Amino acid sequence: MTGLHVSLPCHLGLDAWAPAARQAADCNVFLPDVEEEQIADERVSCYNCQYRRWAADGICCLATGD
């Protein structure tokens, strides 16, 4: 995948609700996950993105490119 936004932090903690919403709003590749997988109240949030993957202490963004 090329041309993806790679300047966002890869890792957000489990309770980083406001930063996750701000970062997702600035992300040019945010893609909402299926409704059943969305957990944040804000529709546009890293926690609700298809590129988000869970880690033991938060989430990582997999939207990286060449």
PDBQT receptor file of N, H, CA, C and O in Angstrom, charges set to zero:
ATOM      1  N   MET A   1       0.844  -1.170   0.000  1.00  0.00    +0.000 N 
ATOM      2  CA  MET A   1       0.000   0.000   0.000  1.00  0.00    +0.000 C 
ATOM      3  C   MET A   1       0.894   1.238   0.000  1.00  0.00    +0.000 C 
ATOM      4  O   MET A   1       1.832   1.347   0.790  1.00  0.00    +0.000 OA
ATOM      5  N   THR A   2       0.591   2.139  -0.875  1.00  0.00    +0.000 N 
ATOM      6  H   THR A   2      -0.170   2.050  -1.517  1.00  0.00    +0.000 HD
ATOM      7  CA  THR A   2       1.401   3.337  -0.961  1.00  0.00    +0.000 C 
ATOM      8  C   THR A   2       0.556   4.570  -0.705  1.00  0.00    +0.000 C 
ATOM      9  O   THR A   2      -0.668   4.541  -0.828  1.00  0.00    +0.000 OA
ATOM     10  N   GLY A   3       1.233   5.659  -0.345  1.00  0.00    +0.000 N 
ATOM     11  H   GLY A   3       2.228   5.682  -0.245  1.00  0.00    +0.000 HD
ATOM     12  CA  GLY A   3       0.562   6.925  -0.156  1.00  0.00    +0.000 C 
ATOM     13  C   GLY A   3      -0.238   7.043   1.116  1.00  0.00    +0.000 C 
ATOM     14  O   GLY A   3      -1.083   7.932   1.218  1.00  0.00    +0.000 OA
ATOM     15  N   LEU A   4      -0.013   6.195   2.081  1.00  0.00    +0.000 N 
ATOM     16  H   LEU A   4       0.674   5.473   1.998  1.00  0.00    +0.000 HD
ATOM     17  CA  LEU A   4      -0.771   6.270   3.320  1.00  0.00    +0.000 C 
ATOM     18  C   LEU A   4      -0.132   7.225   4.303  1.00  0.00    +0.000 C 
ATOM     19  O   LEU A   4       1.064   7.506   4.223  1.00  0.00    +0.000 OA
ATOM     20  N   HIS A   5      -0.921   7.715   5.217  1.00  0.00    +0.000 N 
ATOM     21  H   HIS A   5      -1.892   7.486   5.282  1.00  0.00    +0.000 HD
ATOM     22  CA  HIS A   5      -0.469   8.659   6.229  1.00  0.00    +0.000 C 
ATOM     23  C   HIS A   5       0.368   7.909   7.256  1.00  0.00    +0.000 C 
ATOM     24  O   HIS A   5      -0.144   6.997   7.906  1.00  0.00    +0.000 OA
ATOM     25  N   VAL A   6       1.632   8.262   7.422  1.00  0.00    +0.000 N 
ATOM     26  H   VAL A   6       2.048   9.002   6.894  1.00  0.00    +0.000 HD
ATOM     27  CA  VAL A   6       2.498   7.528   8.332  1.00  0.00    +0.000 C 
ATOM     28  C   VAL A   6       3.025   8.383   9.474  1.00  0.00    +0.000 C 
ATOM     29  O   VAL A   6       3.870   7.911  10.235  1.00  0.00    +0.000 OA
ATOM     30  N   SER A   7       2.562   9.624   9.627  1.00  0.00    +0.000 N 
ATOM     31  H   SER A   7       1.876  10.007   9.009  1.00  0.00    +0.000 HD
ATOM     32  CA  SER A   7       3.101  10.474  10.680  1.00  0.00    +0.000 C 
ATOM     33  C   SER A   7       2.352  10.340  12.003  1.00  0.00    +0.000 C 
ATOM     34  O   SER A   7       2.756  10.940  12.999  1.00  0.00    +0.000 OA
ATOM     35  N   LEU A   8       1.281   9.571  12.031  1.00  0.00    +0.000 N 
ATOM     36  H   LEU A   8       0.954   9.083  11.222  1.00  0.00    +0.000 HD
ATOM     37  CA  LEU A   8       0.551   9.381  13.278  1.00  0.00    +0.000 C 
ATOM     38  C   LEU A   8       1.312   8.412  14.186  1.00  0.00    +0.000 C 
ATOM     39  O   LEU A   8       1.997   7.514  13.697  1.00  0.00    +0.000 OA
ATOM     40  N   PRO A   9       1.196   8.589  15.503  1.00  0.00    +0.000 N 
ATOM     41  CA  PRO A   9       1.836   7.636  16.403  1.00  0.00    +0.000 C 
ATOM     42  C   PRO A   9       1.267   6.237  16.198  1.00  0.00    +0.000 C 
ATOM     43  O   PRO A   9       0.080   6.066  15.920  1.00  0.00    +0.000 OA
ATOM     44  N   CYS A  10       2.111   5.271  16.337  1.00  0.00    +0.000 N 
ATOM     45  H   CYS A  10       3.075   5.410  16.563  1.00  0.00    +0.000 HD
ATOM     46  CA  CYS A  10       1.663   3.896  16.153  1.00  0.00    +0.000 C 
ATOM     47  C   CYS A  10       0.894   3.394  17.370  1.00  0.00    +0.000 C 
ATOM     48  O   CYS A  10       0.100   2.461  17.251  1.00  0.00    +0.000 OA
ATOM     49  N   HIS A  11       1.112   3.986  18.518  1.00  0.00    +0.000 N 
ATOM     50  H   HIS A  11       1.757   4.744  18.614  1.00  0.00    +0.000 HD
ATOM     51  CA  HIS A  11       0.534   3.410  19.720  1.00  0.00    +0.000 C 
ATOM     52  C   HIS A  11      -0.241   4.429  20.543  1.00  0.00    +0.000 C 
ATOM     53  O   HIS A  11       0.282   5.495  20.868  1.00  0.00    +0.000 OA
ATOM     54  N   LEU A  12      -1.460   4.113  20.872  1.00  0.00    +0.000 N 
ATOM     55  H   LEU A  12      -1.885   3.247  20.608  1.00  0.00    +0.000 HD
ATOM     56  CA  LEU A  12      -2.289   4.911  21.778  1.00  0.00    +0.000 C 
ATOM     57  C   LEU A  12      -2.696   4.023  22.941  1.00  0.00    +0.000 C 
ATOM     58  O   LEU A  12      -2.956   2.834  22.758  1.00  0.00    +0.000 OA
ATOM     59  N   GLY A  13      -2.752   4.589  24.122  1.00  0.00    +0.000 N 
ATOM     60  H   GLY A  13      -2.540   5.555  24.270  1.00  0.00    +0.000 HD
ATOM     61  CA  GLY A  13      -3.150   3.827  25.298  1.00  0.00    +0.000 C 
ATOM     62  C   GLY A  13      -4.613   3.420  25.263  1.00  0.00    +0.000 C 
ATOM     63  O   GLY A  13      -5.350   3.787  24.348  1.00  0.00    +0.000 OA
ATOM     64  N   LEU A  14      -5.019   2.670  26.253  1.00  0.00    +0.000 N 
ATOM     65  H   LEU A  14      -4.421   2.372  26.997  1.00  0.00    +0.000 HD
ATOM     66  CA  LEU A  14      -6.383   2.161  26.307  1.00  0.00    +0.000 C 
ATOM     67  C   LEU A  14      -7.419   3.253  26.553  1.00  0.00    +0.000 C 
ATOM     68  O   LEU A  14      -8.584   3.072  26.199  1.00  0.00    +0.000 OA
ATOM     69  N   ASP A  15      -7.034   4.373  27.146  1.00  0.00    +0.000 N 
ATOM     70  H   ASP A  15      -6.087   4.519  27.434  1.00  0.00    +0.000 HD
ATOM     71  CA  ASP A  15      -7.980   5.445  27.468  1.00  0.00    +0.000 C 
ATOM     72  C   ASP A  15      -7.620   6.760  26.800  1.00  0.00    +0.000 C 
ATOM     73  O   ASP A  15      -7.830   7.817  27.395  1.00  0.00    +0.000 OA
ATOM     74  N   ALA A  16      -7.095   6.734  25.610  1.00  0.00    +0.000 N 
ATOM     75  H   ALA A  16      -6.925   5.875  25.126  1.00  0.00    +0.000 HD
ATOM     76  CA  ALA A  16      -6.688   7.958  24.906  1.00  0.00    +0.000 C 
ATOM     77  C   ALA A  16      -7.799   8.410  23.956  1.00  0.00    +0.000 C 
ATOM     78  O   ALA A  16      -7.566   8.594  22.762  1.00  0.00    +0.000 OA
ATOM     79  N   TRP A  17      -8.998   8.587  24.490  1.00  0.00    +0.000 N 
ATOM     80  H   TRP A  17      -9.188   8.438  25.460  1.00  0.00    +0.000 HD
ATOM     81  CA  TRP A  17     -10.174   8.870  23.669  1.00  0.00    +0.000 C 
ATOM     82  C   TRP A  17     -10.040  10.169  22.876  1.00  0.00    +0.000 C 
ATOM     83  O   TRP A  17     -10.246  10.165  21.662  1.00  0.00    +0.000 OA
ATOM     84  N   ALA A  18      -9.705  11.268  23.525  1.00  0.00    +0.000 N 
ATOM     85  H   ALA A  18      -9.538  11.272  24.511  1.00  0.00    +0.000 HD
ATOM     86  CA  ALA A  18      -9.599  12.562  22.837  1.00  0.00    +0.000 C 
ATOM     87  C   ALA A  18      -8.453  12.570  21.818  1.00  0.00    +0.000 C 
ATOM     88  O   ALA A  18      -8.667  12.989  20.680  1.00  0.00    +0.000 OA
ATOM     89  N   PRO A  19      -7.236  12.118  22.187  1.00  0.00    +0.000 N 
ATOM     90  CA  PRO A  19      -6.162  12.075  21.189  1.00  0.00    +0.000 C 
ATOM     91  C   PRO A  19      -6.508  11.170  19.996  1.00  0.00    +0.000 C 
ATOM     92  O   PRO A  19      -6.154  11.487  18.861  1.00  0.00    +0.000 OA
ATOM     93  N   ALA A  20      -7.180  10.072  20.239  1.00  0.00    +0.000 N 
ATOM     94  H   ALA A  20      -7.468   9.814  21.162  1.00  0.00    +0.000 HD
ATOM     95  CA  ALA A  20      -7.543   9.157  19.153  1.00  0.00    +0.000 C 
ATOM     96  C   ALA A  20      -8.511   9.821  18.187  1.00  0.00    +0.000 C 
ATOM     97  O   ALA A  20      -8.418   9.612  16.977  1.00  0.00    +0.000 OA
ATOM     98  N   ALA A  21      -9.433  10.614  18.703  1.00  0.00    +0.000 N 
ATOM     99  H   ALA A  21      -9.508  10.784  19.685  1.00  0.00    +0.000 HD
ATOM    100  CA  ALA A  21     -10.383  11.320  17.837  1.00  0.00    +0.000 C 
ATOM    101  C   ALA A  21      -9.674  12.408  17.039  1.00  0.00    +0.000 C 
ATOM    102  O   ALA A  21      -9.940  12.573  15.848  1.00  0.00    +0.000 OA
ATOM    103  N   ARG A  22      -8.771  13.154  17.682  1.00  0.00    +0.000 N 
ATOM    104  H   ARG A  22      -8.555  13.020  18.649  1.00  0.00    +0.000 HD
ATOM    105  CA  ARG A  22      -8.034  14.213  16.979  1.00  0.00    +0.000 C 
ATOM    106  C   ARG A  22      -7.146  13.627  15.886  1.00  0.00    +0.000 C 
ATOM    107  O   ARG A  22      -7.110  14.148  14.771  1.00  0.00    +0.000 OA
ATOM    108  N   GLN A  23      -6.436  12.559  16.193  1.00  0.00    +0.000 N 
ATOM    109  H   GLN A  23      -6.465  12.136  17.099  1.00  0.00    +0.000 HD
ATOM    110  CA  GLN A  23      -5.534  11.958  15.216  1.00  0.00    +0.000 C 
ATOM    111  C   GLN A  23      -6.314  11.381  14.035  1.00  0.00    +0.000 C 
ATOM    112  O   GLN A  23      -5.893  11.526  12.888  1.00  0.00    +0.000 OA
ATOM    113  N   ALA A  24      -7.429  10.739  14.302  1.00  0.00    +0.000 N 
ATOM    114  H   ALA A  24      -7.771  10.621  15.234  1.00  0.00    +0.000 HD
ATOM    115  CA  ALA A  24      -8.227  10.168  13.220  1.00  0.00    +0.000 C 
ATOM    116  C   ALA A  24      -8.803  11.270  12.333  1.00  0.00    +0.000 C 
ATOM    117  O   ALA A  24      -8.904  11.098  11.118  1.00  0.00    +0.000 OA
ATOM    118  N   ALA A  25      -9.180  12.392  12.928  1.00  0.00    +0.000 N 
ATOM    119  H   ALA A  25      -9.098  12.531  13.915  1.00  0.00    +0.000 HD
ATOM    120  CA  ALA A  25      -9.714  13.512  12.151  1.00  0.00    +0.000 C 
ATOM    121  C   ALA A  25      -8.658  14.068  11.197  1.00  0.00    +0.000 C 
ATOM    122  O   ALA A  25      -8.997  14.569  10.125  1.00  0.00    +0.000 OA
ATOM    123  N   ASP A  26      -7.387  13.984  11.576  1.00  0.00    +0.000 N 
ATOM    124  H   ASP A  26      -7.111  13.577  12.447  1.00  0.00    +0.000 HD
ATOM    125  CA  ASP A  26      -6.286  14.478  10.737  1.00  0.00    +0.000 C 
ATOM    126  C   ASP A  26      -5.734  13.422   9.786  1.00  0.00    +0.000 C 
ATOM    127  O   ASP A  26      -4.896  13.736   8.940  1.00  0.00    +0.000 OA
ATOM    128  N   CYS A  27      -6.177  12.204   9.907  1.00  0.00    +0.000 N 
ATOM    129  H   CYS A  27      -6.857  11.949  10.594  1.00  0.00    +0.000 HD
ATOM    130  CA  CYS A  27      -5.635  11.093   9.122  1.00  0.00    +0.000 C 
ATOM    131  C   CYS A  27      -6.297  11.039   7.745  1.00  0.00    +0.000 C 
ATOM    132  O   CYS A  27      -7.522  11.096   7.638  1.00  0.00    +0.000 OA
ATOM    133  N   ASN A  28      -5.488  10.931   6.703  1.00  0.00    +0.000 N 
ATOM    134  H   ASN A  28      -4.493  10.885   6.791  1.00  0.00    +0.000 HD
ATOM    135  CA  ASN A  28      -6.050  10.888   5.358  1.00  0.00    +0.000 C 
ATOM    136  C   ASN A  28      -6.408   9.481   4.896  1.00  0.00    +0.000 C 
ATOM    137  O   ASN A  28      -6.838   9.309   3.756  1.00  0.00    +0.000 OA
ATOM    138  N   VAL A  29      -6.244   8.483   5.737  1.00  0.00    +0.000 N 
ATOM    139  H   VAL A  29      -5.894   8.623   6.663  1.00  0.00    +0.000 HD
ATOM    140  CA  VAL A  29      -6.621   7.117   5.367  1.00  0.00    +0.000 C 
ATOM    141  C   VAL A  29      -7.576   6.476   6.374  1.00  0.00    +0.000 C 
ATOM    142  O   VAL A  29      -7.804   5.267   6.325  1.00  0.00    +0.000 OA
ATOM    143  N   PHE A  30      -8.137   7.275   7.285  1.00  0.00    +0.000 N 
ATOM    144  H   PHE A  30      -7.952   8.257   7.324  1.00  0.00    +0.000 HD
ATOM    145  CA  PHE A  30      -9.090   6.713   8.248  1.00  0.00    +0.000 C 
ATOM    146  C   PHE A  30     -10.190   5.979   7.493  1.00  0.00    +0.000 C 
ATOM    147  O   PHE A  30     -10.765   6.498   6.535  1.00  0.00    +0.000 OA
ATOM    148  N   LEU A  31     -10.466   4.772   7.941  1.00  0.00    +0.000 N 
ATOM    149  H   LEU A  31      -9.999   4.350   8.718  1.00  0.00    +0.000 HD
ATOM    150  CA  LEU A  31     -11.510   3.956   7.337  1.00  0.00    +0.000 C 
ATOM    151  C   LEU A  31     -12.300   3.323   8.475  1.00  0.00    +0.000 C 
ATOM    152  O   LEU A  31     -11.758   2.498   9.211  1.00  0.00    +0.000 OA
ATOM    153  N   PRO A  32     -13.570   3.691   8.636  1.00  0.00    +0.000 N 
ATOM    154  CA  PRO A  32     -14.329   3.149   9.765  1.00  0.00    +0.000 C 
ATOM    155  C   PRO A  32     -14.442   1.638   9.696  1.00  0.00    +0.000 C 
ATOM    156  O   PRO A  32     -14.674   1.058   8.635  1.00  0.00    +0.000 OA
ATOM    157  N   ASP A  33     -14.276   1.024  10.837  1.00  0.00    +0.000 N 
ATOM    158  H   ASP A  33     -14.087   1.495  11.699  1.00  0.00    +0.000 HD
ATOM    159  CA  ASP A  33     -14.439  -0.423  10.954  1.00  0.00    +0.000 C 
ATOM    160  C   ASP A  33     -15.932  -0.742  10.909  1.00  0.00    +0.000 C 
ATOM    161  O   ASP A  33     -16.759   0.168  10.961  1.00  0.00    +0.000 OA
ATOM    162  N   VAL A  34     -16.280  -2.009  10.815  1.00  0.00    +0.000 N 
ATOM    163  H   VAL A  34     -15.608  -2.749  10.773  1.00  0.00    +0.000 HD
ATOM    164  CA  VAL A  34     -17.691  -2.396  10.851  1.00  0.00    +0.000 C 
ATOM    165  C   VAL A  34     -18.275  -1.961  12.189  1.00  0.00    +0.000 C 
ATOM    166  O   VAL A  34     -17.569  -1.922  13.197  1.00  0.00    +0.000 OA
ATOM    167  N   GLU A  35     -19.541  -1.640  12.195  1.00  0.00    +0.000 N 
ATOM    168  H   GLU A  35     -20.114  -1.672  11.376  1.00  0.00    +0.000 HD
ATOM    169  CA  GLU A  35     -20.191  -1.074  13.382  1.00  0.00    +0.000 C 
ATOM    170  C   GLU A  35     -20.006  -1.940  14.625  1.00  0.00    +0.000 C 
ATOM    171  O   GLU A  35     -19.849  -1.411  15.725  1.00  0.00    +0.000 OA
ATOM    172  N   GLU A  36     -20.021  -3.233  14.469  1.00  0.00    +0.000 N 
ATOM    173  H   GLU A  36     -20.148  -3.663  13.575  1.00  0.00    +0.000 HD
ATOM    174  CA  GLU A  36     -19.881  -4.142  15.607  1.00  0.00    +0.000 C 
ATOM    175  C   GLU A  36     -18.522  -4.025  16.288  1.00  0.00    +0.000 C 
ATOM    176  O   GLU A  36     -18.389  -4.371  17.462  1.00  0.00    +0.000 OA
ATOM    177  N   GLU A  37     -17.508  -3.540  15.563  1.00  0.00    +0.000 N 
ATOM    178  H   GLU A  37     -17.616  -3.259  14.609  1.00  0.00    +0.000 HD
ATOM    179  CA  GLU A  37     -16.154  -3.406  16.095  1.00  0.00    +0.000 C 
ATOM    180  C   GLU A  37     -15.846  -2.008  16.616  1.00  0.00    +0.000 C 
ATOM    181  O   GLU A  37     -14.780  -1.792  17.193  1.00  0.00    +0.000 OA
ATOM    182  N   GLN A  38     -16.752  -1.055  16.426  1.00  0.00    +0.000 N 
ATOM    183  H   GLN A  38     -17.618  -1.230  15.957  1.00  0.00    +0.000 HD
ATOM    184  CA  GLN A  38     -16.517   0.311  16.874  1.00  0.00    +0.000 C 
ATOM    185  C   GLN A  38     -16.832   0.436  18.359  1.00  0.00    +0.000 C 
ATOM    186  O   GLN A  38     -17.866  -0.040  18.827  1.00  0.00    +0.000 OA
ATOM    187  N   ILE A  39     -15.922   1.089  19.102  1.00  0.00    +0.000 N 
ATOM    188  H   ILE A  39     -15.082   1.476  18.722  1.00  0.00    +0.000 HD
ATOM    189  CA  ILE A  39     -16.118   1.201  20.544  1.00  0.00    +0.000 C 
ATOM    190  C   ILE A  39     -16.160   2.643  21.039  1.00  0.00    +0.000 C 
ATOM    191  O   ILE A  39     -16.684   2.904  22.122  1.00  0.00    +0.000 OA
ATOM    192  N   ALA A  40     -15.624   3.574  20.274  1.00  0.00    +0.000 N 
ATOM    193  H   ALA A  40     -15.198   3.362  19.394  1.00  0.00    +0.000 HD
ATOM    194  CA  ALA A  40     -15.599   4.974  20.702  1.00  0.00    +0.000 C 
ATOM    195  C   ALA A  40     -16.923   5.648  20.356  1.00  0.00    +0.000 C 
ATOM    196  O   ALA A  40     -17.573   5.292  19.373  1.00  0.00    +0.000 OA
ATOM    197  N   ASP A  41     -17.313   6.617  21.168  1.00  0.00    +0.000 N 
ATOM    198  H   ASP A  41     -16.785   6.906  21.967  1.00  0.00    +0.000 HD
ATOM    199  CA  ASP A  41     -18.531   7.375  20.896  1.00  0.00    +0.000 C 
ATOM    200  C   ASP A  41     -18.397   8.216  19.632  1.00  0.00    +0.000 C 
ATOM    201  O   ASP A  41     -19.363   8.391  18.889  1.00  0.00    +0.000 OA
ATOM    202  N   GLU A  42     -17.187   8.737  19.393  1.00  0.00    +0.000 N 
ATOM    203  H   GLU A  42     -16.402   8.595  19.997  1.00  0.00    +0.000 HD
ATOM    204  CA  GLU A  42     -16.949   9.524  18.193  1.00  0.00    +0.000 C 
ATOM    205  C   GLU A  42     -16.824   8.576  17.003  1.00  0.00    +0.000 C 
ATOM    206  O   GLU A  42     -16.078   7.599  17.068  1.00  0.00    +0.000 OA
ATOM    207  N   ARG A  43     -17.539   8.852  15.931  1.00  0.00    +0.000 N 
ATOM    208  H   ARG A  43     -18.145   9.646  15.878  1.00  0.00    +0.000 HD
ATOM    209  CA  ARG A  43     -17.472   7.991  14.756  1.00  0.00    +0.000 C 
ATOM    210  C   ARG A  43     -16.060   7.960  14.200  1.00  0.00    +0.000 C 
ATOM    211  O   ARG A  43     -15.551   6.892  13.860  1.00  0.00    +0.000 OA
ATOM    212  N   VAL A  44     -15.412   9.139  14.102  1.00  0.00    +0.000 N 
ATOM    213  H   VAL A  44     -15.826  10.007  14.378  1.00  0.00    +0.000 HD
ATOM    214  CA  VAL A  44     -14.053   9.228  13.573  1.00  0.00    +0.000 C 
ATOM    215  C   VAL A  44     -13.082   9.192  14.749  1.00  0.00    +0.000 C 
ATOM    216  O   VAL A  44     -12.874  10.198  15.428  1.00  0.00    +0.000 OA
ATOM    217  N   SER A  45     -12.503   8.041  14.976  1.00  0.00    +0.000 N 
ATOM    218  H   SER A  45     -12.672   7.224  14.425  1.00  0.00    +0.000 HD
ATOM    219  CA  SER A  45     -11.568   7.804  16.074  1.00  0.00    +0.000 C 
ATOM    220  C   SER A  45     -10.656   6.645  15.687  1.00  0.00    +0.000 C 
ATOM    221  O   SER A  45     -11.085   5.701  15.023  1.00  0.00    +0.000 OA
ATOM    222  N   CYS A  46      -9.415   6.723  16.101  1.00  0.00    +0.000 N 
ATOM    223  H   CYS A  46      -9.066   7.490  16.640  1.00  0.00    +0.000 HD
ATOM    224  CA  CYS A  46      -8.501   5.605  15.840  1.00  0.00    +0.000 C 
ATOM    225  C   CYS A  46      -9.063   4.293  16.394  1.00  0.00    +0.000 C 
ATOM    226  O   CYS A  46      -8.818   3.224  15.835  1.00  0.00    +0.000 OA
ATOM    227  N   TYR A  47      -9.811   4.377  17.484  1.00  0.00    +0.000 N 
ATOM    228  H   TYR A  47     -10.010   5.245  17.938  1.00  0.00    +0.000 HD
ATOM    229  CA  TYR A  47     -10.390   3.174  18.072  1.00  0.00    +0.000 C 
ATOM    230  C   TYR A  47     -11.450   2.541  17.170  1.00  0.00    +0.000 C 
ATOM    231  O   TYR A  47     -11.783   1.368  17.338  1.00  0.00    +0.000 OA
ATOM    232  N   ASN A  48     -11.977   3.299  16.225  1.00  0.00    +0.000 N 
ATOM    233  H   ASN A  48     -11.706   4.252  16.089  1.00  0.00    +0.000 HD
ATOM    234  CA  ASN A  48     -13.022   2.798  15.330  1.00  0.00    +0.000 C 
ATOM    235  C   ASN A  48     -12.511   2.558  13.912  1.00  0.00    +0.000 C 
ATOM    236  O   ASN A  48     -13.314   2.380  12.996  1.00  0.00    +0.000 OA
ATOM    237  N   CYS A  49     -11.222   2.552  13.717  1.00  0.00    +0.000 N 
ATOM    238  H   CYS A  49     -10.571   2.697  14.462  1.00  0.00    +0.000 HD
ATOM    239  CA  CYS A  49     -10.638   2.444  12.383  1.00  0.00    +0.000 C 
ATOM    240  C   CYS A  49     -10.287   0.997  12.027  1.00  0.00    +0.000 C 
ATOM    241  O   CYS A  49      -9.874   0.212  12.880  1.00  0.00    +0.000 OA
ATOM    242  N   GLN A  50     -10.463   0.669  10.745  1.00  0.00    +0.000 N 
ATOM    243  H   GLN A  50     -10.799   1.307  10.052  1.00  0.00    +0.000 HD
ATOM    244  CA  GLN A  50     -10.102  -0.677  10.291  1.00  0.00    +0.000 C 
ATOM    245  C   GLN A  50      -8.610  -0.955  10.388  1.00  0.00    +0.000 C 
ATOM    246  O   GLN A  50      -8.202  -2.116  10.438  1.00  0.00    +0.000 OA
ATOM    247  N   TYR A  51      -7.789   0.088  10.414  1.00  0.00    +0.000 N 
ATOM    248  H   TYR A  51      -8.120   1.031  10.372  1.00  0.00    +0.000 HD
ATOM    249  CA  TYR A  51      -6.338  -0.101  10.498  1.00  0.00    +0.000 C 
ATOM    250  C   TYR A  51      -5.844  -0.278  11.936  1.00  0.00    +0.000 C 
ATOM    251  O   TYR A  51      -4.650  -0.494  12.145  1.00  0.00    +0.000 OA
ATOM    252  N   ARG A  52      -6.722  -0.194  12.918  1.00  0.00    +0.000 N 
ATOM    253  H   ARG A  52      -7.692  -0.019  12.748  1.00  0.00    +0.000 HD
ATOM    254  CA  ARG A  52      -6.359  -0.312  14.325  1.00  0.00    +0.000 C 
ATOM    255  C   ARG A  52      -6.207  -1.783  14.708  1.00  0.00    +0.000 C 
ATOM    256  O   ARG A  52      -7.002  -2.636  14.314  1.00  0.00    +0.000 OA
ATOM    257  N   ARG A  53      -5.165  -2.049  15.486  1.00  0.00    +0.000 N 
ATOM    258  H   ARG A  53      -4.519  -1.356  15.806  1.00  0.00    +0.000 HD
ATOM    259  CA  ARG A  53      -4.975  -3.393  16.031  1.00  0.00    +0.000 C 
ATOM    260  C   ARG A  53      -4.728  -3.264  17.523  1.00  0.00    +0.000 C 
ATOM    261  O   ARG A  53      -4.014  -2.367  17.972  1.00  0.00    +0.000 OA
ATOM    262  N   TRP A  54      -5.317  -4.155  18.275  1.00  0.00    +0.000 N 
ATOM    263  H   TRP A  54      -5.897  -4.883  17.910  1.00  0.00    +0.000 HD
ATOM    264  CA  TRP A  54      -5.197  -4.110  19.731  1.00  0.00    +0.000 C 
ATOM    265  C   TRP A  54      -3.872  -4.709  20.194  1.00  0.00    +0.000 C 
ATOM    266  O   TRP A  54      -3.394  -5.708  19.657  1.00  0.00    +0.000 OA
ATOM    267  N   ALA A  55      -3.304  -4.071  21.198  1.00  0.00    +0.000 N 
ATOM    268  H   ALA A  55      -3.692  -3.259  21.633  1.00  0.00    +0.000 HD
ATOM    269  CA  ALA A  55      -2.115  -4.566  21.890  1.00  0.00    +0.000 C 
ATOM    270  C   ALA A  55      -2.484  -4.660  23.367  1.00  0.00    +0.000 C 
ATOM    271  O   ALA A  55      -3.557  -4.203  23.759  1.00  0.00    +0.000 OA
ATOM    272  N   ALA A  56      -1.632  -5.232  24.179  1.00  0.00    +0.000 N 
ATOM    273  H   ALA A  56      -0.760  -5.603  23.860  1.00  0.00    +0.000 HD
ATOM    274  CA  ALA A  56      -1.931  -5.404  25.601  1.00  0.00    +0.000 C 
ATOM    275  C   ALA A  56      -2.204  -4.080  26.307  1.00  0.00    +0.000 C 
ATOM    276  O   ALA A  56      -3.023  -4.023  27.224  1.00  0.00    +0.000 OA
ATOM    277  N   ASP A  57      -1.520  -3.013  25.882  1.00  0.00    +0.000 N 
ATOM    278  H   ASP A  57      -0.855  -3.059  25.137  1.00  0.00    +0.000 HD
ATOM    279  CA  ASP A  57      -1.667  -1.741  26.582  1.00  0.00    +0.000 C 
ATOM    280  C   ASP A  57      -2.238  -0.628  25.709  1.00  0.00    +0.000 C 
ATOM    281  O   ASP A  57      -2.078   0.550  26.029  1.00  0.00    +0.000 OA
ATOM    282  N   GLY A  58      -2.901  -0.987  24.610  1.00  0.00    +0.000 N 
ATOM    283  H   GLY A  58      -3.030  -1.944  24.350  1.00  0.00    +0.000 HD
ATOM    284  CA  GLY A  58      -3.500   0.032  23.768  1.00  0.00    +0.000 C 
ATOM    285  C   GLY A  58      -3.721  -0.450  22.346  1.00  0.00    +0.000 C 
ATOM    286  O   GLY A  58      -3.988  -1.627  22.106  1.00  0.00    +0.000 OA
ATOM    287  N   ILE A  59      -3.605   0.481  21.406  1.00  0.00    +0.000 N 
ATOM    288  H   ILE A  59      -3.388   1.437  21.601  1.00  0.00    +0.000 HD
ATOM    289  CA  ILE A  59      -3.803   0.135  20.003  1.00  0.00    +0.000 C 
ATOM    290  C   ILE A  59      -2.621   0.609  19.167  1.00  0.00    +0.000 C 
ATOM    291  O   ILE A  59      -1.935   1.567  19.522  1.00  0.00    +0.000 OA
ATOM    292  N   CYS A  60      -2.398  -0.070  18.067  1.00  0.00    +0.000 N 
ATOM    293  H   CYS A  60      -2.956  -0.849  17.779  1.00  0.00    +0.000 HD
ATOM    294  CA  CYS A  60      -1.389   0.318  17.087  1.00  0.00    +0.000 C 
ATOM    295  C   CYS A  60      -2.092   0.563  15.765  1.00  0.00    +0.000 C 
ATOM    296  O   CYS A  60      -3.096  -0.078  15.454  1.00  0.00    +0.000 OA
ATOM    297  N   CYS A  61      -1.559   1.497  14.991  1.00  0.00    +0.000 N 
ATOM    298  H   CYS A  61      -0.743   2.018  15.244  1.00  0.00    +0.000 HD
ATOM    299  CA  CYS A  61      -2.088   1.812  13.675  1.00  0.00    +0.000 C 
ATOM    300  C   CYS A  61      -1.270   1.062  12.626  1.00  0.00    +0.000 C 
ATOM    301  O   CYS A  61      -0.043   1.156  12.597  1.00  0.00    +0.000 OA
ATOM    302  N   LEU A  62      -1.959   0.323  11.774  1.00  0.00    +0.000 N 
ATOM    303  H   LEU A  62      -2.956   0.247  11.797  1.00  0.00    +0.000 HD
ATOM    304  CA  LEU A  62      -1.290  -0.434  10.725  1.00  0.00    +0.000 C 
ATOM    305  C   LEU A  62      -1.298   0.293   9.379  1.00  0.00    +0.000 C 
ATOM    306  O   LEU A  62      -0.913  -0.287   8.363  1.00  0.00    +0.000 OA
ATOM    307  N   ALA A  63      -1.728   1.546   9.362  1.00  0.00    +0.000 N 
ATOM    308  H   ALA A  63      -2.040   2.018  10.187  1.00  0.00    +0.000 HD
ATOM    309  CA  ALA A  63      -1.783   2.323   8.114  1.00  0.00    +0.000 C 
ATOM    310  C   ALA A  63      -0.400   2.867   7.793  1.00  0.00    +0.000 C 
ATOM    311  O   ALA A  63      -0.140   4.060   7.949  1.00  0.00    +0.000 OA
ATOM    312  N   THR A  64       0.472   1.998   7.351  1.00  0.00    +0.000 N 
ATOM    313  H   THR A  64       0.262   1.029   7.224  1.00  0.00    +0.000 HD
ATOM    314  CA  THR A  64       1.822   2.401   6.957  1.00  0.00    +0.000 C 
ATOM    315  C   THR A  64       2.017   2.058   5.510  1.00  0.00    +0.000 C 
ATOM    316  O   THR A  64       1.395   1.128   4.997  1.00  0.00    +0.000 OA
ATOM    317  N   GLY A  65       2.862   2.787   4.853  1.00  0.00    +0.000 N 
ATOM    318  H   GLY A  65       3.367   3.542   5.269  1.00  0.00    +0.000 HD
ATOM    319  CA  GLY A  65       3.069   2.546   3.432  1.00  0.00    +0.000 C 
ATOM    320  C   GLY A  65       4.533   2.523   3.070  1.00  0.00    +0.000 C 
ATOM    321  O   GLY A  65       5.413   2.657   3.919  1.00  0.00    +0.000 OA
ATOM    322  N   ASP A  66       4.764   2.354   1.806  1.00  0.00    +0.000 N 
ATOM    323  H   ASP A  66       4.049   2.245   1.116  1.00  0.00    +0.000 HD
ATOM    324  CA  ASP A  66       6.143   2.311   1.286  1.00  0.00    +0.000 C 
ATOM    325  C   ASP A  66       6.761   3.676   1.329  1.00  0.00    +0.000 C 
ATOM    326  O   ASP A  66       7.915   3.843   0.934  1.00  0.00    +0.000 OA
TER     327      ASP A  66
